[in-house]
Amino acid sequence: MELEEVPMQIVGALDVHRRQITYKTLALASGESSRGRISPAAREPLRQWLERFDGLAGEFVLEGTTGWRFVVEEIERAGHLARLADPAETAARRGRKRRAKTDDADCELQLRLLLAGELPEAWIPPAGILELRTRVRLRKTLIDQRTAWLQRLQAQLFHQGVPAGLKPGTAAGRDALARVSCLPRAARPSSCTCGCSTSSTVSLSRSTARCGRSRAANRAAAR
């Protein structure tokens, strides 16, 4: 038995920003359009706004920029179809003619492309892939931050006369740092003018080392 496709009754475009979501909707049967803003840009206000379309078949489009995930999830939760537009391709469809770029203009463009069947769509991954991708990206961010802190530590130590090559992220490096006795007075805990001291440096070194051990344990547990 084939399922009958329900014709769309409402189409809409959303432009997502950190403080607000600008929207434009169009009722296909009557041609009546509506525009406005959802503020703040968060799940609960968006969920309440979507309730006005209960019982209707809706299709909503938004660009794949920061914040798209929760918007798509709420649209699908409400029983509507969500479409994700590729930001670069959508901007290219704006054309060469220079116009003021506004949230309303972005909604107009997305809605026009959707109705014309010319929307440059981006893939919306399944929930499991989204979770995995979020975890991988977070791990990459944490690794980069840890590396940056270690580099800052090494630069500060060298600035205070500690031989280059000392690795504060290792036990051997921290032991070597603790044995340094010829640091200038300005680098000592009681009078460090830059907010850094030998004791705080050692403490931060230990923290970064614990972070490294924690990452190794997480990798082993995931295997």
Backbone as ProteinMPNN parsed JSONL, in Angstrom:
{"seq_chain_A": "MELEEVPMQIVGALDVHRRQITYKTLALASGESSRGRISPAAREPLRQWLERFDGLAGEFVLEGTTGWRFVVEEIERAGHLARLADPAETAARRGRKRRAKTDDADCELQLRLLLAGELPEAWIPPAGILELRTRVRLRKTLIDQRTAWLQRLQAQLFHQGVPAGLKPGTAAGRDALARVSCLPRAARPSSCTCGCSTSSTVSLSRSTARCGRSRAANRAAAR", "coords_chain_A": {"N_chain_A": [[0.849, -1.196, 0.0], [0.639, 2.131, -0.941], [1.684, 5.151, 0.534], [-0.15, 8.112, 0.765], [0.954, 11.184, -0.388], [1.133, 14.075, 1.526], [0.036, 17.25, 0.649], [1.895, 20.274, 0.816], [1.041, 22.869, 3.025], [1.922, 25.097, 4.323], [4.733, 27.101, 3.825], [7.971, 28.187, 4.754], [10.666, 30.433, 5.631], [13.628, 30.744, 7.513], [15.862, 32.83, 9.228], [18.62, 32.528, 11.056], [20.023, 33.871, 13.96], [22.155, 34.746, 16.746], [20.734, 36.186, 18.663], [18.132, 36.396, 17.749], [15.55, 34.996, 15.626], [14.672, 35.505, 12.416], [11.769, 35.373, 10.401], [9.787, 34.317, 7.552], [6.673, 33.384, 6.393], [4.428, 31.555, 4.231], [1.165, 30.942, 3.281], [0.062, 28.528, 1.21], [-2.417, 28.044, 0.012], [-4.064, 30.345, 0.354], [-2.344, 32.388, -0.188], [-1.54, 34.159, 1.677], [0.865, 35.91, 3.516], [3.327, 36.079, 6.146], [5.468, 37.731, 8.394], [8.162, 38.111, 10.762], [9.794, 38.1, 14.008], [11.491, 35.838, 16.143], [12.274, 35.815, 19.438], [14.012, 35.266, 22.485], [16.563, 33.597, 20.444], [16.065, 30.492, 20.809], [15.278, 27.127, 21.968], [12.718, 26.885, 23.32], [11.148, 29.306, 22.761], [11.036, 29.008, 19.956], [9.722, 26.562, 19.709], [7.217, 27.219, 20.761], [6.392, 29.057, 18.836], [6.135, 27.418, 16.58], [3.898, 25.996, 17.236], [1.658, 27.273, 16.259], [1.235, 26.243, 13.805], [0.161, 23.77, 14.076], [-1.373, 20.793, 12.984], [-1.153, 21.414, 10.337], [0.558, 20.853, 7.247], [3.836, 21.545, 6.923], [6.721, 23.172, 5.487], [9.977, 24.123, 5.968], [12.758, 26.261, 5.503], [16.203, 26.895, 6.103], [19.44, 28.414, 6.441], [22.567, 26.622, 6.6], [24.048, 27.539, 8.983], [25.62, 28.619, 12.104], [23.77, 27.316, 14.778], [21.827, 25.984, 13.402], [21.187, 23.343, 13.999], [19.498, 22.923, 16.337], [17.25, 24.237, 15.481], [16.395, 22.791, 13.214], [15.877, 20.353, 14.496], [13.69, 21.059, 16.135], [11.785, 21.806, 14.227], [11.359, 19.368, 12.901], [10.485, 17.882, 15.065], [8.005, 19.022, 15.458], [6.648, 17.911, 13.424], [7.038, 18.773, 10.828], [8.633, 19.43, 7.637], [12.056, 19.913, 7.261], [14.447, 21.851, 5.578], [17.781, 22.309, 4.631], [19.813, 24.894, 3.636], [22.657, 25.421, 1.606], [25.034, 27.722, 2.662], [27.013, 29.179, 1.131], [26.379, 28.592, -1.557], [23.791, 29.545, -1.618], [24.201, 32.28, -1.188], [25.478, 32.868, -3.561], [23.401, 32.714, -5.351], [22.195, 35.071, -5.007], [22.914, 36.936, -6.79], [24.583, 39.389, -8.938], [23.826, 42.012, -8.675], [23.983, 44.695, -6.498], [22.577, 44.782, -3.372], [21.148, 45.852, -0.272], [21.994, 43.744, 2.334], [19.862, 42.091, 4.345], [18.141, 40.567, 7.158], [15.478, 40.055, 6.476], [15.672, 40.112, 3.702], [17.257, 37.876, 3.269], [15.49, 35.85, 4.074], [13.508, 36.185, 2.141], [14.931, 35.455, -0.177], [15.614, 32.744, 0.333], [13.063, 31.616, 0.527], [12.056, 32.117, -2.012], [13.798, 30.571, -3.598], [13.182, 28.041, -2.61], [10.46, 27.711, -3.357], [10.729, 27.786, -6.076], [12.038, 25.485, -6.589], [14.79, 25.503, -6.666], [16.564, 25.412, -4.605], [19.729, 25.259, -3.147], [20.621, 22.562, -1.584], [21.886, 21.383, 1.562], [23.245, 18.529, 3.222], [21.442, 16.953, 5.822], [22.546, 15.379, 8.528], [21.856, 12.143, 10.092], [20.67, 11.736, 13.534], [22.483, 10.226, 15.122], [24.929, 10.472, 13.726], [25.261, 13.214, 13.896], [25.691, 13.535, 16.673], [28.092, 12.127, 16.985], [29.779, 13.625, 15.34], [29.763, 16.061, 16.686], [31.076, 15.361, 19.08], [33.603, 14.631, 18.116], [34.497, 17.042, 17.026], [34.538, 18.629, 19.331], [36.505, 17.327, 20.812], [38.723, 17.785, 19.152], [38.88, 20.582, 19.411], [39.506, 20.829, 22.17], [42.001, 19.548, 22.244], [43.487, 21.292, 20.645], [43.383, 23.597, 22.249], [44.739, 22.726, 24.54], [47.28, 22.272, 23.444], [47.918, 24.895, 22.713], [48.088, 26.128, 25.255], [50.291, 24.776, 26.357], [52.302, 25.645, 24.632], [52.277, 28.367, 25.241], [53.124, 28.25, 27.879], [55.743, 27.242, 27.545], [56.872, 29.357, 26.109], [56.705, 31.434, 28.007], [58.331, 30.424, 30.034], [60.822, 30.327, 28.733], [61.107, 33.035, 28.321], [61.691, 33.809, 30.887], [64.171, 32.774, 31.211], [64.522, 30.028, 31.394], [65.933, 27.073, 30.068], [65.398, 26.383, 26.601], [63.269, 23.876, 25.221], [62.438, 22.44, 27.406], [59.827, 20.475, 28.582], [56.892, 21.142, 29.887], [54.625, 19.603, 30.041], [55.236, 17.024, 30.662], [56.251, 14.559, 33.121], [59.004, 14.475, 33.612], [59.739, 16.975, 32.627], [58.42, 18.692, 34.405], [59.691, 18.029, 36.8], [62.262, 18.905, 36.205], [61.764, 21.613, 35.945], [61.003, 22.275, 38.555], [63.44, 22.133, 39.791], [64.834, 24.316, 38.985], [66.725, 27.011, 39.971], [67.679, 29.508, 39.525], [66.012, 31.521, 38.667], [64.949, 34.848, 37.838], [64.092, 37.482, 40.211], [61.684, 38.671, 39.532], [60.22, 36.625, 38.442], [59.441, 35.022, 40.459], [57.06, 33.592, 42.841], [56.12, 35.585, 44.659], [56.372, 38.07, 43.478], [55.735, 38.268, 40.766], [55.351, 40.052, 37.867], [53.857, 39.597, 35.627], [51.719, 38.048, 36.19], [52.251, 35.396, 36.248], [53.863, 32.6, 37.755], [56.512, 30.537, 39.149], [55.442, 28.473, 40.743], [52.715, 28.5, 39.965], [53.019, 27.933, 37.319], [54.045, 25.337, 37.354], [51.821, 24.082, 38.488], [49.874, 24.503, 36.483], [51.096, 23.094, 34.466], [50.877, 20.506, 35.436], [48.126, 20.256, 35.3], [47.637, 20.286, 32.518], [48.947, 17.98, 31.864], [47.365, 16.067, 33.17], [45.094, 16.349, 31.64], [45.999, 15.31, 29.232], [46.433, 12.619, 29.96], [43.825, 11.904, 30.553], [42.601, 12.08, 28.037], [43.925, 9.983, 26.746], [42.979, 7.821, 28.225], [40.275, 7.939, 27.579], [40.349, 7.35, 24.857], [41.243, 4.715, 24.971], [39.101, 3.503, 26.255], [37.141, 3.749, 24.38], [37.748, 1.953, 22.438]], "CA_chain_A": [[0.0, 0.0, 0.0], [1.414, 3.351, -1.032], [1.218, 6.236, 1.385], [-0.485, 9.313, 0.015], [1.77, 12.333, -0.012], [0.327, 15.206, 1.991], [0.514, 18.499, 0.039], [2.328, 21.3, 1.754], [0.087, 23.96, 3.219], [2.683, 26.257, 4.797], [6.174, 27.108, 3.579], [8.571, 29.294, 5.493], [12.117, 30.601, 5.637], [14.121, 31.234, 8.795], [17.233, 33.352, 9.243], [18.982, 32.301, 12.453], [21.115, 34.618, 14.575], [22.297, 34.4, 18.161], [19.751, 36.894, 19.492], [16.774, 36.294, 17.233], [15.316, 34.273, 14.384], [13.747, 36.212, 11.529], [11.038, 34.395, 9.597], [8.71, 34.69, 6.642], [5.885, 32.209, 6.047], [3.456, 31.756, 3.166], [0.093, 29.956, 3.182], [-0.013, 28.276, -0.226], [-3.801, 28.085, -0.482], [-4.609, 31.709, 0.34], [-1.323, 33.357, -0.595], [-1.276, 35.084, 2.793], [2.232, 35.81, 4.039], [3.554, 36.65, 7.474], [6.881, 37.851, 8.733], [8.379, 38.578, 12.127], [11.02, 37.671, 14.667], [11.385, 35.005, 17.338], [13.336, 36.237, 20.348], [15.378, 34.989, 22.035], [16.745, 32.447, 19.559], [16.246, 29.334, 21.686], [14.326, 26.055, 21.685], [11.366, 27.081, 23.838], [10.389, 30.273, 21.946], [10.806, 28.443, 18.63], [8.7, 25.52, 19.862], [5.929, 27.903, 20.918], [6.035, 29.651, 17.544], [5.734, 26.346, 15.674], [2.584, 25.476, 17.632], [0.593, 27.913, 15.469], [1.052, 25.474, 12.576], [-0.315, 22.428, 14.411], [-2.412, 20.297, 12.091], [-0.838, 21.789, 8.965], [1.792, 20.292, 6.681], [4.719, 22.68, 6.691], [8.088, 22.972, 4.989], [10.736, 25.3, 6.378], [14.135, 26.271, 5.026], [17.145, 27.783, 6.784], [20.823, 28.189, 6.017], [23.352, 25.779, 7.493], [24.99, 28.333, 9.768], [25.589, 28.318, 13.535], [22.437, 27.263, 15.376], [20.845, 25.294, 12.56], [20.812, 22.019, 14.48], [18.326, 22.91, 17.22], [16.094, 24.695, 14.704], [15.949, 21.634, 12.436], [15.301, 19.378, 15.421], [12.374, 21.522, 16.573], [10.883, 21.737, 13.075], [11.01, 17.962, 12.694], [9.706, 17.466, 16.235], [6.643, 19.516, 15.263], [6.034, 17.16, 12.333], [7.195, 19.46, 9.553], [9.818, 19.102, 6.848], [13.115, 20.926, 7.345], [15.429, 21.834, 4.489], [18.974, 23.078, 4.976], [20.402, 25.507, 2.448], [24.097, 25.661, 1.64], [25.193, 29.183, 2.756], [27.795, 29.753, 0.031], [25.606, 28.473, -2.796], [22.633, 30.442, -1.52], [24.694, 33.65, -1.394], [25.795, 33.028, -4.981], [22.14, 32.891, -6.074], [21.691, 36.423, -4.766], [23.185, 37.676, -8.015], [25.624, 40.413, -8.909], [23.279, 43.327, -8.34], [24.24, 45.011, -5.095], [21.434, 45.187, -2.552], [21.423, 45.79, 1.164], [21.752, 42.4, 2.856], [19.153, 42.141, 5.614], [17.53, 39.289, 7.521], [14.261, 39.887, 5.669], [16.084, 39.786, 2.336], [17.705, 36.482, 3.289], [14.284, 35.013, 4.101], [12.88, 36.298, 0.827], [15.718, 34.676, -1.129], [15.46, 31.323, 0.622], [11.694, 31.215, 0.206], [11.932, 32.129, -3.474], [14.509, 29.404, -4.113], [12.426, 26.849, -2.221], [9.244, 27.615, -4.166], [11.118, 27.563, -7.472], [12.736, 24.204, -6.705], [16.193, 25.785, -6.977], [17.295, 25.546, -3.346], [20.968, 24.459, -3.059], [20.476, 21.913, -0.284], [22.975, 20.734, 2.284], [22.801, 17.285, 3.85], [21.146, 16.947, 7.255], [22.937, 14.039, 8.987], [21.029, 11.529, 11.135], [20.996, 12.17, 14.897], [23.689, 9.546, 15.595], [26.096, 11.084, 13.072], [25.407, 14.555, 14.473], [26.304, 13.406, 17.996], [29.486, 11.721, 16.797], [30.514, 14.754, 14.779], [29.92, 17.057, 17.755], [32.102, 14.875, 20.003], [34.907, 14.694, 17.448], [34.901, 18.449, 16.915], [34.869, 19.1, 20.668], [37.808, 16.751, 21.153], [39.725, 18.528, 18.388], [39.009, 21.907, 20.028], [40.21, 20.68, 23.45], [43.403, 19.245, 21.948], [44.123, 22.534, 20.178], [43.536, 24.495, 23.388], [45.811, 22.192, 25.381], [48.54, 22.548, 22.746], [48.189, 26.332, 22.8], [48.541, 26.435, 26.616], [51.658, 24.268, 26.512], [53.194, 26.549, 23.901], [52.381, 29.606, 26.019], [53.967, 27.946, 29.031], [57.13, 27.151, 27.104], [57.327, 30.7, 25.752], [56.894, 32.202, 29.239], [59.511, 29.888, 30.724], [62.008, 30.788, 28.019], [61.189, 34.469, 28.58], [62.276, 33.968, 32.211], [65.526, 32.242, 31.224], [64.578, 28.574, 31.484], [66.413, 26.562, 28.785], [64.39, 25.955, 25.641], [63.166, 22.426, 25.075], [61.815, 21.842, 28.578], [58.436, 20.153, 28.275], [56.131, 21.17, 31.146], [53.527, 18.658, 30.029], [55.718, 15.707, 31.055], [56.735, 14.468, 34.501], [60.42, 14.852, 33.608], [59.825, 18.418, 32.445], [58.006, 19.361, 35.643], [60.765, 17.831, 37.78], [63.358, 19.803, 35.828], [61.334, 22.978, 36.252], [61.023, 22.457, 40.003], [64.831, 22.241, 40.25], [65.422, 25.575, 38.525], [66.938, 27.864, 41.148], [68.279, 30.794, 39.149], [65.046, 32.411, 38.042], [65.009, 36.215, 38.367], [63.137, 37.789, 41.269], [60.383, 39.008, 38.933], [59.513, 35.407, 38.06], [59.105, 34.229, 41.639], [55.641, 33.698, 43.193], [55.728, 36.747, 45.446], [56.489, 39.36, 42.798], [55.673, 38.122, 39.318], [54.624, 41.192, 37.311], [53.033, 39.216, 34.477], [50.647, 37.179, 36.634], [52.684, 34.009, 36.166], [54.906, 32.29, 38.721], [57.03, 29.185, 39.036], [54.508, 27.528, 41.346], [51.511, 28.402, 39.154], [53.398, 27.282, 36.076], [54.101, 23.905, 37.639], [50.452, 23.618, 38.68], [49.222, 24.446, 35.189], [51.719, 22.002, 33.732], [50.262, 19.264, 35.901], [46.756, 20.205, 34.785], [47.672, 19.894, 31.113], [49.354, 16.573, 31.825], [46.178, 15.276, 33.515], [44.213, 16.395, 30.479], [46.537, 14.364, 28.267], [46.174, 11.258, 30.436], [42.394, 11.672, 30.439], [42.312, 11.81, 26.636], [44.415, 8.65, 26.439], [42.064, 6.863, 28.83], [39.032, 7.952, 26.812], [40.586, 6.624, 23.608], [41.327, 3.295, 25.266], [37.759, 3.027, 26.612], [36.298, 3.769, 23.182], [38.131, 0.853, 21.53]], "C_chain_A": [[0.882, 1.242, 0.0], [0.799, 4.429, -0.146], [0.973, 7.48, 0.541], [0.333, 10.495, 0.527], [0.872, 13.512, 0.353], [0.873, 16.489, 1.367], [0.863, 19.521, 1.108], [1.303, 22.418, 1.822], [0.777, 25.251, 3.641], [4.148, 26.07, 4.396], [6.745, 28.328, 4.294], [10.079, 29.294, 5.391], [12.525, 31.23, 6.958], [15.564, 31.703, 8.648], [17.682, 33.4, 10.7], [20.18, 33.145, 12.859], [21.126, 34.303, 16.068], [21.221, 35.036, 19.026], [18.314, 36.682, 19.026], [16.749, 35.445, 15.973], [14.287, 35.059, 13.584], [13.047, 35.185, 10.636], [10.109, 35.075, 8.603], [8.004, 33.397, 6.271], [4.866, 32.576, 4.97], [2.453, 30.611, 3.191], [-0.188, 29.737, 1.698], [-1.424, 28.401, -0.771], [-4.308, 29.516, -0.641], [-3.622, 32.744, -0.181], [-0.983, 34.356, 0.493], [0.133, 34.847, 3.342], [2.331, 36.497, 5.39], [5.043, 36.704, 7.719], [7.016, 38.392, 10.15], [9.678, 38.05, 12.674], [10.691, 36.854, 15.907], [12.561, 35.357, 18.235], [13.003, 35.804, 21.778], [15.428, 33.769, 21.116], [17.088, 31.23, 20.408], [15.129, 28.33, 21.406], [12.896, 26.41, 22.099], [10.577, 28.118, 23.038], [10.085, 29.731, 20.547], [9.712, 27.384, 18.675], [7.31, 26.149, 19.996], [5.463, 28.51, 19.602], [5.527, 28.588, 16.578], [4.354, 25.79, 15.997], [1.446, 26.095, 16.824], [0.312, 27.149, 14.179], [0.605, 24.041, 12.856], [-1.46, 22.02, 13.48], [-2.195, 20.641, 10.637], [0.447, 21.097, 8.522], [2.693, 21.46, 6.289], [6.094, 22.265, 6.205], [8.86, 24.254, 5.262], [12.194, 25.16, 5.939], [14.951, 27.245, 5.859], [18.544, 27.462, 6.3], [21.575, 27.376, 7.07], [24.437, 26.552, 8.202], [24.837, 27.974, 11.247], [24.168, 28.386, 14.09], [21.432, 26.456, 14.588], [20.348, 23.997, 13.198], [19.547, 22.046, 15.339], [17.076, 23.366, 16.482], [15.526, 23.543, 13.879], [15.277, 20.603, 13.331], [13.899, 19.776, 15.866], [11.357, 21.489, 15.431], [10.421, 20.303, 12.852], [10.184, 17.418, 13.857], [8.243, 17.869, 16.089], [5.942, 18.825, 14.096], [6.142, 17.799, 10.971], [8.48, 19.009, 8.861], [10.819, 20.246, 6.93], [14.072, 20.757, 6.175], [16.567, 22.777, 4.853], [19.619, 23.592, 3.7], [21.898, 25.711, 2.647], [24.351, 27.172, 1.631], [25.916, 29.807, 1.567], [27.015, 29.73, -1.276], [24.392, 29.401, -2.782], [23.047, 31.891, -1.761], [24.992, 33.903, -2.868], [24.531, 33.253, -5.809], [21.572, 34.296, -5.891], [21.928, 37.308, -5.984], [24.207, 38.776, -7.824], [25.113, 41.787, -8.495], [23.407, 43.574, -6.845], [22.955, 45.493, -4.41], [21.838, 45.11, -1.093], [21.052, 44.397, 1.673], [21.107, 42.517, 4.234], [18.587, 40.757, 5.913], [16.285, 39.022, 6.688], [14.609, 39.506, 4.234], [16.565, 38.346, 2.242], [16.515, 35.53, 3.291], [13.592, 35.018, 2.749], [13.597, 35.409, -0.188], [15.527, 33.182, -0.911], [14.075, 30.823, 0.226], [11.49, 31.155, -1.309], [12.606, 30.908, -4.089], [13.763, 28.11, -3.805], [11.21, 26.645, -3.123], [9.563, 27.321, -5.63], [11.803, 26.215, -7.672], [14.201, 24.363, -7.012], [17.059, 25.899, -5.731], [18.555, 24.676, -3.366], [21.047, 23.797, -1.676], [21.78, 21.351, 0.252], [22.399, 19.519, 3.015], [22.555, 17.478, 5.337], [21.461, 15.548, 7.771], [21.928, 13.478, 9.988], [21.527, 11.922, 12.525], [22.287, 11.529, 15.408], [24.964, 10.132, 15.012], [26.34, 12.48, 13.629], [26.1, 14.505, 15.827], [27.781, 13.067, 17.877], [30.321, 12.879, 16.28], [30.762, 15.827, 15.833], [31.031, 16.642, 18.721], [33.491, 14.973, 19.396], [35.4, 16.133, 17.365], [35.273, 19.028, 18.273], [36.238, 18.587, 21.094], [38.937, 17.491, 20.439], [39.959, 19.906, 18.997], [39.804, 21.83, 21.331], [41.686, 20.378, 23.236], [44.136, 20.506, 21.507], [44.349, 23.505, 21.326], [44.658, 24.026, 24.309], [47.174, 22.472, 24.755], [48.912, 24.017, 22.856], [48.678, 26.713, 24.196], [49.968, 25.942, 26.853], [52.661, 25.177, 25.799], [53.368, 27.874, 24.638], [53.265, 29.407, 27.244], [55.439, 27.918, 28.646], [57.698, 28.524, 26.745], [57.6, 31.536, 27.003], [58.127, 31.735, 30.003], [60.791, 30.355, 30.051], [62.216, 32.282, 28.245], [61.846, 34.749, 29.931], [63.645, 33.299, 32.331], [65.645, 30.747, 31.408], [65.007, 28.034, 30.118], [65.279, 26.085, 27.892], [64.394, 24.43, 25.536], [62.551, 21.742, 26.271], [60.322, 21.656, 28.294], [57.616, 20.083, 29.56], [54.958, 20.194, 31.186], [53.932, 17.246, 30.422], [56.212, 15.732, 32.496], [58.19, 14.901, 34.586], [60.586, 16.359, 33.47], [59.432, 19.172, 33.696], [59.06, 19.197, 36.738], [61.935, 18.765, 37.486], [63.013, 21.249, 36.156], [61.395, 23.251, 37.75], [62.443, 22.637, 40.527], [65.504, 23.531, 39.797], [65.521, 26.534, 39.704], [67.439, 29.252, 40.792], [67.308, 31.708, 38.429], [65.16, 33.816, 38.631], [63.896, 36.456, 39.382], [61.733, 38.05, 40.704], [59.571, 37.77, 38.594], [59.097, 34.578, 39.253], [57.675, 34.517, 42.09], [55.248, 35.005, 43.858], [55.717, 38.041, 44.66], [56.452, 39.241, 41.288], [54.804, 39.225, 38.724], [53.702, 40.803, 36.17], [51.891, 38.299, 34.878], [51.014, 35.718, 36.6], [53.783, 33.781, 37.192], [55.367, 30.863, 38.531], [56.033, 28.185, 39.577], [53.251, 27.377, 40.501], [51.809, 27.719, 37.824], [53.455, 25.777, 36.249], [52.693, 23.341, 37.788], [49.72, 23.495, 37.35], [49.801, 23.333, 34.337], [51.106, 20.675, 34.137], [48.84, 19.124, 35.379], [46.731, 19.761, 33.334], [48.082, 18.443, 30.971], [48.17, 15.673, 32.157], [45.195, 15.231, 32.36], [44.674, 15.391, 29.434], [46.27, 12.928, 28.67], [44.694, 10.912, 30.312], [42.007, 11.368, 28.999], [42.762, 10.411, 26.251], [43.483, 7.57, 27.003], [40.744, 6.775, 28.055], [39.191, 7.193, 25.494], [40.606, 5.126, 23.855], [39.947, 2.716, 25.573], [36.861, 2.914, 25.389], [36.614, 2.614, 22.24], [37.361, -0.409, 21.82]], "O_chain_A": [[1.767, 1.384, 0.844], [-0.419, 4.597, -0.084], [1.798, 7.848, -0.295], [0.386, 10.759, 1.728], [-0.022, 13.894, -0.402], [2.054, 16.794, 1.534], [0.216, 19.615, 2.15], [0.77, 22.856, 0.803], [0.295, 26.349, 3.363], [4.726, 25.004, 4.607], [6.087, 29.361, 4.419], [10.693, 28.268, 5.098], [11.857, 32.133, 7.462], [16.381, 31.037, 8.012], [17.189, 34.211, 11.483], [21.216, 33.139, 12.194], [20.207, 33.667, 16.583], [20.837, 34.456, 20.042], [17.382, 36.777, 19.825], [17.778, 35.207, 15.34], [13.158, 35.251, 14.034], [13.676, 34.234, 10.171], [9.704, 36.224, 8.775], [8.648, 32.424, 5.88], [4.49, 33.738, 4.816], [2.839, 29.443, 3.129], [-0.627, 30.656, 1.006], [-1.606, 28.825, -1.912], [-4.913, 29.854, -1.658], [-4.013, 33.845, -0.569], [-0.223, 35.296, 0.262], [0.527, 33.709, 3.595], [1.534, 37.372, 5.729], [5.787, 35.819, 7.295], [6.11, 39.042, 10.671], [10.555, 37.61, 11.93], [9.734, 37.144, 16.625], [13.716, 35.211, 17.834], [11.869, 35.95, 22.232], [14.465, 33.008, 21.02], [18.257, 30.97, 20.693], [14.165, 28.634, 20.705], [11.966, 26.25, 21.309], [9.437, 27.845, 22.662], [9.001, 29.966, 20.012], [8.87, 27.318, 17.78], [6.344, 25.661, 19.409], [4.273, 28.48, 19.288], [4.58, 28.837, 15.832], [3.709, 25.184, 15.142], [0.376, 25.497, 16.715], [-0.712, 27.367, 13.531], [0.663, 23.19, 11.969], [-2.383, 22.793, 13.225], [-2.966, 20.211, 9.779], [1.316, 20.796, 9.341], [2.343, 22.263, 5.424], [6.566, 21.16, 6.476], [8.452, 25.337, 4.842], [12.776, 24.077, 6.0], [14.454, 28.293, 6.271], [18.803, 26.364, 5.806], [21.267, 27.432, 8.261], [25.621, 26.256, 8.041], [24.019, 27.125, 11.6], [23.457, 29.373, 13.901], [20.305, 26.256, 15.04], [19.209, 23.594, 12.964], [18.621, 21.272, 15.095], [15.969, 22.939, 16.808], [14.312, 23.34, 13.849], [14.238, 20.046, 12.977], [13.015, 18.925, 15.964], [10.188, 21.176, 15.656], [9.235, 20.051, 12.639], [9.291, 16.594, 13.66], [7.348, 17.154, 16.539], [4.78, 19.113, 13.808], [5.421, 17.418, 10.048], [9.299, 18.297, 9.441], [10.473, 21.404, 6.697], [14.456, 19.639, 5.832], [16.345, 23.894, 5.32], [19.932, 22.819, 2.795], [22.346, 26.119, 3.718], [23.932, 27.85, 0.693], [25.49, 30.839, 1.05], [26.989, 30.716, -2.012], [24.019, 29.968, -3.809], [22.348, 32.641, -2.443], [24.789, 35.009, -3.369], [24.58, 33.908, -6.851], [20.591, 34.667, -6.535], [21.232, 38.303, -6.186], [24.641, 39.062, -6.708], [25.88, 42.625, -8.019], [22.987, 42.753, -6.031], [22.341, 46.477, -4.822], [22.765, 44.385, -0.73], [19.931, 43.93, 1.465], [21.738, 42.989, 5.181], [18.554, 39.886, 5.044], [16.06, 37.896, 6.243], [13.931, 38.68, 3.622], [16.309, 37.668, 1.247], [16.526, 34.518, 2.591], [13.144, 33.977, 2.268], [12.958, 34.698, -0.963], [15.304, 32.437, -1.865], [13.934, 29.739, -0.34], [10.831, 30.249, -1.82], [12.056, 30.281, -4.994], [13.717, 27.198, -4.629], [10.961, 25.536, -3.597], [8.774, 26.69, -6.334], [12.116, 25.841, -8.803], [14.813, 23.45, -7.568], [18.17, 26.427, -5.795], [18.456, 23.468, -3.582], [21.495, 24.42, -0.713], [22.651, 20.908, -0.497], [21.222, 19.491, 3.374], [23.363, 18.094, 6.032], [20.716, 14.612, 7.481], [21.226, 14.236, 10.657], [22.659, 12.381, 12.682], [23.097, 12.196, 16.051], [25.966, 10.274, 15.713], [27.487, 12.887, 13.815], [26.981, 15.316, 16.113], [28.619, 13.64, 18.573], [31.446, 13.089, 16.732], [31.833, 16.432, 15.873], [31.838, 17.475, 19.134], [34.447, 15.353, 20.073], [36.576, 16.411, 17.604], [36.207, 19.824, 18.375], [37.034, 19.329, 21.669], [39.973, 17.787, 21.035], [41.101, 20.355, 19.093], [40.675, 22.664, 21.576], [42.535, 20.893, 23.964], [45.261, 20.763, 21.936], [45.384, 24.169, 21.381], [45.439, 24.84, 24.803], [48.113, 22.861, 25.45], [50.077, 24.354, 23.067], [49.587, 27.534, 24.322], [50.763, 26.634, 27.488], [53.745, 25.44, 26.32], [54.461, 28.44, 24.663], [54.055, 30.28, 27.602], [56.281, 28.497, 29.332], [58.856, 28.82, 27.036], [58.594, 32.259, 27.067], [58.875, 32.545, 30.551], [61.744, 30.739, 30.729], [63.35, 32.748, 28.349], [62.479, 35.788, 30.113], [64.221, 33.256, 33.418], [66.753, 30.234, 31.563], [64.493, 28.494, 29.098], [64.323, 25.465, 28.358], [65.423, 23.787, 25.744], [62.172, 20.575, 26.178], [59.648, 22.574, 27.825], [57.642, 19.065, 30.251], [54.363, 19.98, 32.243], [53.082, 16.36, 30.51], [56.55, 16.789, 33.029], [58.577, 15.609, 35.516], [61.454, 16.957, 34.106], [60.044, 20.189, 34.022], [59.296, 20.121, 37.517], [62.526, 19.343, 38.398], [63.871, 22.016, 36.592], [61.794, 24.338, 38.168], [62.639, 23.226, 41.59], [66.637, 23.805, 40.192], [64.522, 26.833, 40.357], [67.606, 30.09, 41.677], [67.724, 32.578, 37.664], [65.443, 33.955, 39.821], [62.896, 35.739, 39.412], [60.728, 37.696, 41.321], [58.349, 37.855, 38.47], [58.464, 33.534, 39.088], [57.127, 35.57, 41.762], [54.139, 35.491, 43.639], [55.122, 39.022, 45.105], [57.081, 40.041, 40.595], [53.622, 39.316, 39.057], [52.846, 41.596, 35.777], [51.161, 37.815, 34.014], [50.172, 34.869, 36.895], [54.562, 34.693, 37.468], [54.717, 30.071, 37.849], [55.79, 27.154, 38.95], [52.758, 26.263, 40.326], [50.963, 27.016, 37.271], [52.975, 25.027, 35.399], [52.396, 22.259, 37.282], [49.027, 22.506, 37.108], [49.079, 22.696, 33.569], [50.845, 19.819, 33.292], [48.394, 18.024, 35.054], [45.892, 18.945, 32.952], [47.622, 17.75, 30.064], [47.976, 14.638, 31.519], [44.544, 14.214, 32.121], [43.858, 14.703, 28.821], [45.919, 12.102, 27.827], [44.341, 9.773, 30.005], [41.176, 10.494, 28.756], [42.063, 9.72, 25.51], [43.229, 6.55, 26.362], [40.171, 5.697, 27.894], [38.283, 6.481, 25.067], [40.064, 4.351, 23.067], [39.65, 1.58, 25.203], [35.941, 2.097, 25.353], [35.831, 2.324, 21.336], [37.562, -1.422, 21.151]]}, "name": "protein", "num_of_chains": 1, "seq": "MELEEVPMQIVGALDVHRRQITYKTLALASGESSRGRISPAAREPLRQWLERFDGLAGEFVLEGTTGWRFVVEEIERAGHLARLADPAETAARRGRKRRAKTDDADCELQLRLLLAGELPEAWIPPAGILELRTRVRLRKTLIDQRTAWLQRLQAQLFHQGVPAGLKPGTAAGRDALARVSCLPRAARPSSCTCGCSTSSTVSLSRSTARCGRSRAANRAAAR"}
